[in-house]
Amino acid sequence: MNQELFQLTYHSIANDNLEKKDIDNLLKQSERNNKKKHITGCLLYSQPEFIQLLEGEQEEVEELYQKIKQDERHQAVTLLSSNQCEKRTFPNWLMAYHKLDDSEPEDQKVIHNFNLFAKVTQQPTESYDVFWRMVNHLTPSAL
């Protein structure tokens, strides 16, 4: 059976007690699980907000999103966009991650490079566009 390639973008708010070690654990767990399920994506964190784009087979991505909504490390998980797509935006990243601080010039470069890389390698989709609009919202001086 041929599975559709699917993307999903969501936004959430970190719980007040979230620490760096919690994010590190989340990333390790995500990489391990995403590899098994062939899910790729990008997670950006600008305290206290998360924005994430996930992509893979629709059933796997939607199942992961349901788990994310129940995860106690964050709250107010909001689906921003979902769509079918022909190609992955982040084909080689089990979970690209960066903690944003728009006051840091280096972070401005990171965001710019993430965006350029994705634009050059893939055709934009609705979820891709929503993801980057939210990144611009979180870090208006970065782009």
SEZALUM-280322 format. One line per field, with one value per residue (C-alpha): residue number from 1; x, y negated, z negated. Coordinates in Angstrom, 2 decimals. Layout:
# residues N
dose = [NUM; ...] .
xx = [X; ...] .
yy = [Y; ...] .
zz = [Z; ...] .
This chain:
# residues 143
dose = [1; 2; 3; 4; 5; 6; 7; 8; 9; 10; 11; 12; 13; 14; 15; 16; 17; 18; 19; 20; 21; 22; 23; 24; 25; 26; 27; 28; 29; 30; 31; 32; 33; 34; 35; 36; 37; 38; 39; 40; 41; 42; 43; 44; 45; 46; 47; 48; 49; 50; 51; 52; 53; 54; 55; 56; 57; 58; 59; 60; 61; 62; 63; 64; 65; 66; 67; 68; 69; 70; 71; 72; 73; 74; 75; 76; 77; 78; 79; 80; 81; 82; 83; 84; 85; 86; 87; 88; 89; 90; 91; 92; 93; 94; 95; 96; 97; 98; 99; 100; 101; 102; 103; 104; 105; 106; 107; 108; 109; 110; 111; 112; 113; 114; 115; 116; 117; 118; 119; 120; 121; 122; 123; 124; 125; 126; 127; 128; 129; 130; 131; 132; 133; 134; 135; 136; 137; 138; 139; 140; 141; 142; 143] .
xx = [0.00; 1.36; 1.33; 0.81; 3.54; 2.08; 3.16; 1.84; 2.81; 1.84; 2.56; 2.68; 3.71; 6.33; 5.32; 6.90; 9.08; 10.62; 14.42; 17.22; 17.59; 13.89; 14.39; 17.53; 15.56; 12.73; 15.17; 16.85; 13.49; 12.25; 15.28; 15.00; 11.26; 11.24; 13.90; 11.75; 8.69; 10.49; 9.38; 11.48; 11.03; 12.23; 11.59; 12.33; 12.07; 11.84; 11.06; 8.31; 7.06; 7.61; 6.93; 7.37; 6.93; 6.60; 6.53; 6.15; 3.37; 0.07; -0.95; 2.44; 2.51; -1.05; -0.37; 2.72; 0.75; -1.84; 1.00; 2.46; -0.90; -0.79; 2.86; 3.09; 6.19; 4.02; 0.47; -1.90; -0.83; -2.45; -2.56; -1.65; -1.59; -1.58; -1.32; -0.28; 3.04; 5.19; 8.56; 9.87; 11.07; 13.59; 14.44; 17.68; 16.68; 15.07; 14.50; 16.41; 16.34; 17.41; 16.67; 16.05; 17.18; 16.49; 18.87; 21.76; 23.17; 24.17; 20.53; 19.53; 22.03; 20.73; 17.13; 18.19; 20.19; 17.38; 15.00; 17.40; 18.25; 14.61; 13.68; 16.53; 15.94; 12.15; 8.99; 7.13; 3.87; 1.16; 2.65; 6.11; 4.79; 2.91; 6.00; 8.17; 5.51; 5.41; 9.21; 9.09; 6.48; 8.65; 11.79; 10.79; 14.31; 15.77; 14.55] .
yy = [0.00; -3.42; -5.83; -9.55; -11.94; -14.36; -17.49; -19.03; -22.25; -23.05; -25.61; -25.07; -26.73; -25.14; -24.43; -26.74; -24.00; -22.91; -22.77; -22.26; -18.61; -18.06; -19.42; -17.30; -14.20; -15.14; -15.47; -12.12; -10.40; -12.13; -11.14; -7.52; -7.26; -9.34; -7.16; -4.06; -5.74; -7.63; -11.01; -14.10; -17.71; -20.79; -22.04; -25.61; -26.90; -30.53; -30.53; -29.71; -28.79; -25.78; -25.67; -22.36; -20.94; -17.15; -15.11; -11.48; -8.99; -10.58; -7.92; -8.07; -11.89; -12.15; -9.48; -11.39; -14.64; -12.99; -11.94; -15.45; -16.91; -14.69; -15.47; -17.24; -19.23; -21.71; -22.97; -24.78; -22.59; -24.12; -22.64; -25.39; -23.51; -20.07; -18.98; -16.28; -16.95; -15.51; -15.92; -16.40; -19.85; -18.37; -15.01; -14.42; -15.73; -13.28; -16.36; -19.54; -21.71; -25.14; -27.29; -30.80; -34.00; -36.81; -39.09; -36.85; -37.62; -33.95; -32.89; -35.25; -33.45; -30.02; -30.93; -32.48; -29.37; -26.95; -28.91; -29.18; -25.48; -24.43; -26.84; -25.67; -21.95; -21.63; -23.19; -25.18; -23.74; -25.28; -23.74; -24.98; -28.52; -28.48; -27.15; -30.02; -32.66; -31.50; -31.56; -35.15; -35.93; -34.48; -36.22; -39.28; -40.67; -37.38; -37.58] .
zz = [0.00; 0.99; -1.94; -1.37; -2.45; -4.99; -6.86; -10.04; -11.81; -15.39; -18.09; -21.85; -25.10; -27.34; -30.92; -33.48; -34.95; -31.62; -31.87; -29.36; -30.41; -29.60; -26.08; -25.66; -26.69; -24.36; -21.45; -22.14; -22.39; -19.22; -17.17; -18.26; -17.65; -14.47; -12.88; -13.43; -11.94; -9.13; -10.50; -9.84; -10.85; -12.62; -16.16; -17.17; -20.72; -21.74; -25.44; -26.22; -22.74; -20.50; -16.78; -14.97; -11.51; -11.25; -8.07; -7.10; -6.43; -7.42; -9.92; -11.70; -11.83; -13.12; -15.74; -16.89; -17.04; -19.30; -21.66; -21.57; -22.61; -25.73; -26.58; -29.95; -28.96; -27.11; -26.87; -24.52; -21.61; -18.54; -15.06; -12.60; -9.33; -7.79; -4.18; -1.76; -0.05; 2.70; 0.97; -2.53; -3.55; -6.01; -4.41; -6.32; -9.74; -12.17; -14.27; -13.56; -16.66; -17.70; -20.75; -19.51; -21.07; -18.63; -20.51; -19.46; -15.98; -15.68; -16.05; -13.29; -11.04; -12.11; -11.24; -7.97; -7.06; -8.03; -5.84; -2.89; -3.05; -3.04; -0.24; 1.99; 1.48; 1.49; 2.87; 0.23; -1.11; -3.28; -6.44; -5.47; -4.95; -8.27; -10.06; -8.81; -9.43; -13.06; -13.27; -11.99; -14.63; -17.42; -16.22; -14.18; -14.03; -12.77; -9.17] .
